[in-house]
Amino acid sequence: MKLTKKQLDEYIGRNVKIAFRDGKEIQGFLCFADDFSARHNWRLPNYYYIGNMSFKVSHVKNIKLLER
């Protein structure tokens, strides 16, 4: 099943582990591009961020919510 933008939006602000289609994984707090843009005065539309890594929903293979 393909992950949708709406599904990914439900994890904004939460600690998650994301597996990407290329096999890489990242863990951290998922942010909208706007959060990143406000801090760095730079914006990529339709992108999400964890730390300093940006990606689109189409890059995500699966997502797992981590306990805080």
C-alpha positions, 0 to 999 in steps of 0.5 A: 500500500502506498503511503499518502501525504495525508497519512504522513501528515498525521505523524508531524511533530512526532518521533518516528523511524522512516524507511526509504525506498532506497533502503536508508532509514532515519529516526527523529521528529518529523517536520513540515517544510515550513518548520525548516523554512522558518529556521533557515529562511529557505523552502522546498514545497511539498517536502518533509524534514527530519533533522537536516534531511528533506524528502517527499512522501513518494520517497517513503517506504514505511513509517513507524511511530517511536515511543518518546 
